[in-house]
Amino acid sequence: MIKSLELEVSSILHCLSNVENINLYEEDFYTNGDILYLYKAIKGLYFSDGIVTLATLRDYLYSQGKQSLISYLDGIDNTYSAEEVSLLLRKRYNRRVAYELREINPDDENYIFLLQEVMSKYRGGYSFNIKEVYDKTISHIREKSLSMFPIGIEEIDSVIDISPDRYITIGGASGSGKTAFTVFLVDRLCKRYTDRVNILFVSLEMSEVRIMQRLIDLNLKVRLTHENIDKYLDDVLSIREQVSAYPLSIIYSSFNLSKLSLLMQSHINESKRKGLVPICFLDHYGEVVGLDEVSAKLATDKITSLCKNFAMQGGIMIGLTQLRKDLLDKRNKDTFFKPNNSYIMNSQSVEARSDIILHLWRPEHHNIYEVVYEEGDVIHSIDTRNAICLIVDKNRDGVKKDIWLNCDIAINYFEPISEKKYKVYSN
């Protein structure tokens, strides 16, 4: 578990990245007196004039005779490089800019230089050099493969772009295999990119032990029980060495929004210090938002905002969500209970902010063992026994399509579907 002080420090950075985040935190969260003072200072500046930056906070601390806290603030600031801090902070200086511009004498021989200096000093987050951004974009396209994390299944990798600045939502009805598929993704990413990623698995439903058992079962290719553990003991010990090297932290707890935001920001900070790409799995939104419908919608909006912010800071965010129970209404039997975005709980903010939304569909779970449907002049016939479909229902990066896989939910294993199960006929 990440230390409390590190979370408190992260909260200050989180508020400076977007001062409106101050509303997520309460005074009783803070145990360190210096951090509490910084929190109160930021909150006071925010409610007095809405302008909160490293510069205005330093000025305020100096005016209050808190020079020692300025050094402390610099230490917090140094969590990032100077360039990262510049990109991180949203500089909302409109009134201060106007004030400083009025202080410049138009008759001064250095007027133009002073004017440019002020405008450069308070350059907002939405101002940029278009040529610089153009060149950066070309480099990004040219080096795209270096920032991608394919999992090794062509059917998935050709459609779903797992890379920084991606917010992916995985939906599914109860029993569809969401957690199993997530464990499979975690295992693949840990194995293939041990030295490149830093993964945080926030489980709000299952303990660390239950998640770890799923990882063991996947690597063992057997459901491990107290009855057969001695039989596989040598393999279990071998797997222990492998899994122990995974760049993975598993946290099992109940979370409110402020704790969740601190956890995500702290993971971003830690990953950047280590030069790794931060990845966060959240299982699942519903466990955070509560049961009241009105508050659930508001909380979901805040959660998806946190998730999007995680991606915007160069992370890969993968969140799980349950689908509404009316998906299984008998009226949907003709479509084999096939899910889509309209069945996401509190779907508006989830659908608006996610870059990719995919749903897990397992007809076999509903006692449907064959699915036949027509698309244009093509008829698809799928044997759904031990099969699952990934329905890509939103994709900012590419196409929307259905991806069928073989699966063994019991051991969290997925692979390309066998040809004998998936047949296509021309009409």
ChimeraX attribute file (.defattr): number of C-alpha atoms within 10 A of each C-alpha:
attribute: neighborCount
match mode: 1-to-1
recipient: residues
	/A:1	8
	/A:2	12
	/A:3	8
	/A:4	14
	/A:5	13
	/A:6	14
	/A:7	21
	/A:8	22
	/A:9	25
	/A:10	23
	/A:11	26
	/A:12	22
	/A:13	26
	/A:14	21
	/A:15	21
	/A:16	23
	/A:17	21
	/A:18	17
	/A:19	23
	/A:20	14
	/A:21	18
	/A:22	19
	/A:23	10
	/A:24	15
	/A:25	18
	/A:26	12
	/A:27	10
	/A:28	7
	/A:29	13
	/A:30	19
	/A:31	12
	/A:32	12
	/A:33	9
	/A:34	15
	/A:35	19
	/A:36	19
	/A:37	16
	/A:38	19
	/A:39	21
	/A:40	15
	/A:41	15
	/A:42	25
	/A:43	20
	/A:44	13
	/A:45	17
	/A:46	16
	/A:47	10
	/A:48	9
	/A:49	9
	/A:50	16
	/A:51	19
	/A:52	28
	/A:53	22
	/A:54	19
	/A:55	11
	/A:56	15
	/A:57	19
	/A:58	19
	/A:59	14
	/A:60	18
	/A:61	19
	/A:62	14
	/A:63	10
	/A:64	9
	/A:65	10
	/A:66	14
	/A:67	15
	/A:68	11
	/A:69	17
	/A:70	19
	/A:71	12
	/A:72	14
	/A:73	21
	/A:74	12
	/A:75	12
	/A:76	14
	/A:77	18
	/A:78	12
	/A:79	17
	/A:80	16
	/A:81	12
	/A:82	11
	/A:83	8
	/A:84	14
	/A:85	17
	/A:86	14
	/A:87	14
	/A:88	18
	/A:89	20
	/A:90	18
	/A:91	23
	/A:92	18
	/A:93	18
	/A:94	11
	/A:95	12
	/A:96	13
	/A:97	15
	/A:98	11
	/A:99	11
	/A:100	13
	/A:101	15
	/A:102	10
	/A:103	8
	/A:104	15
	/A:105	12
	/A:106	13
	/A:107	7
	/A:108	10
	/A:109	9
	/A:110	11
	/A:111	13
	/A:112	11
	/A:113	10
	/A:114	17
	/A:115	16
	/A:116	11
	/A:117	12
	/A:118	15
	/A:119	13
	/A:120	11
	/A:121	12
	/A:122	16
	/A:123	16
	/A:124	17
	/A:125	13
	/A:126	7
	/A:127	9
	/A:128	10
	/A:129	7
	/A:130	9
	/A:131	9
	/A:132	9
	/A:133	11
	/A:134	11
	/A:135	10
	/A:136	12
	/A:137	12
	/A:138	11
	/A:139	11
	/A:140	13
	/A:141	10
	/A:142	10
	/A:143	11
	/A:144	11
	/A:145	11
	/A:146	10
	/A:147	14
	/A:148	13
	/A:149	19
	/A:150	20
	/A:151	20
	/A:152	12
	/A:153	12
	/A:154	12
	/A:155	15
	/A:156	19
	/A:157	14
	/A:158	11
	/A:159	17
	/A:160	23
	/A:161	20
	/A:162	22
	/A:163	21
	/A:164	20
	/A:165	17
	/A:166	24
	/A:167	26
	/A:168	27
	/A:169	26
	/A:170	25
	/A:171	28
	/A:172	27
	/A:173	24
	/A:174	13
	/A:175	15
	/A:176	22
	/A:177	22
	/A:178	24
	/A:179	22
	/A:180	23
	/A:181	18
	/A:182	20
	/A:183	22
	/A:184	21
	/A:185	18
	/A:186	22
	/A:187	21
	/A:188	16
	/A:189	24
	/A:190	22
	/A:191	16
	/A:192	15
	/A:193	16
	/A:194	16
	/A:195	13
	/A:196	17
	/A:197	23
	/A:198	26
	/A:199	23
	/A:200	22
	/A:201	21
	/A:202	25
	/A:203	21
	/A:204	18
	/A:205	15
	/A:206	15
	/A:207	15
	/A:208	17
	/A:209	11
	/A:210	11
	/A:211	19
	/A:212	15
	/A:213	16
	/A:214	25
	/A:215	22
	/A:216	22
	/A:217	19
	/A:218	23
	/A:219	21
	/A:220	16
	/A:221	14
	/A:222	15
	/A:223	16
	/A:224	19
	/A:225	10
	/A:226	6
	/A:227	7
	/A:228	11
	/A:229	13
	/A:230	12
	/A:231	10
	/A:232	12
	/A:233	11
	/A:234	11
	/A:235	14
	/A:236	17
	/A:237	10
	/A:238	11
	/A:239	16
	/A:240	13
	/A:241	10
	/A:242	12
	/A:243	17
	/A:244	9
	/A:245	11
	/A:246	20
	/A:247	19
	/A:248	20
	/A:249	15
	/A:250	17
	/A:251	18
	/A:252	17
	/A:253	13
	/A:254	13
	/A:255	16
	/A:256	15
	/A:257	17
	/A:258	18
	/A:259	17
	/A:260	18
	/A:261	26
	/A:262	25
	/A:263	24
	/A:264	24
	/A:265	22
	/A:266	22
	/A:267	24
	/A:268	24
	/A:269	19
	/A:270	16
	/A:271	19
	/A:272	20
	/A:273	12
	/A:274	12
	/A:275	13
	/A:276	18
	/A:277	21
	/A:278	26
	/A:279	28
	/A:280	26
	/A:281	23
	/A:282	21
	/A:283	24
	/A:284	22
	/A:285	21
	/A:286	19
	/A:287	17
	/A:288	19
	/A:289	21
	/A:290	15
	/A:291	11
	/A:292	8
	/A:293	12
	/A:294	10
	/A:295	12
	/A:296	18
	/A:297	19
	/A:298	13
	/A:299	20
	/A:300	23
	/A:301	20
	/A:302	17
	/A:303	24
	/A:304	21
	/A:305	17
	/A:306	21
	/A:307	29
	/A:308	22
	/A:309	21
	/A:310	25
	/A:311	25
	/A:312	16
	/A:313	18
	/A:314	17
	/A:315	28
	/A:316	25
	/A:317	29
	/A:318	24
	/A:319	24
	/A:320	22
	/A:321	24
	/A:322	22
	/A:323	23
	/A:324	16
	/A:325	12
	/A:326	12
	/A:327	20
	/A:328	16
	/A:329	9
	/A:330	10
	/A:331	11
	/A:332	13
	/A:333	13
	/A:334	8
	/A:335	11
	/A:336	22
	/A:337	20
	/A:338	19
	/A:339	24
	/A:340	20
	/A:341	19
	/A:342	13
	/A:343	17
	/A:344	22
	/A:345	20
	/A:346	21
	/A:347	16
	/A:348	14
	/A:349	16
	/A:350	26
	/A:351	18
	/A:352	11
	/A:353	18
	/A:354	24
	/A:355	20
	/A:356	23
	/A:357	27
	/A:358	26
	/A:359	28
	/A:360	25
	/A:361	28
	/A:362	28
	/A:363	22
	/A:364	18
	/A:365	17
	/A:366	14
	/A:367	11
	/A:368	15
	/A:369	16
	/A:370	14
	/A:371	15
	/A:372	13
	/A:373	11
	/A:374	13
	/A:375	9
	/A:376	7
	/A:377	8
	/A:378	12
	/A:379	14
	/A:380	14
	/A:381	16
	/A:382	19
	/A:383	19
	/A:384	24
	/A:385	18
	/A:386	18
	/A:387	26
	/A:388	25
	/A:389	22
	/A:390	20
	/A:391	23
	/A:392	23
	/A:393	17
	/A:394	22
	/A:395	18
	/A:396	13
	/A:397	12
	/A:398	13
	/A:399	13
	/A:400	17
	/A:401	15
	/A:402	18
	/A:403	17
	/A:404	24
	/A:405	23
	/A:406	18
	/A:407	23
	/A:408	18
	/A:409	20
	/A:410	14
	/A:411	22
	/A:412	26
	/A:413	21
	/A:414	20
	/A:415	16
	/A:416	15
	/A:417	20
	/A:418	13
	/A:419	9
	/A:420	8
	/A:421	17
	/A:422	16
	/A:423	13
	/A:424	14
	/A:425	10
	/A:426	10
	/A:427	9
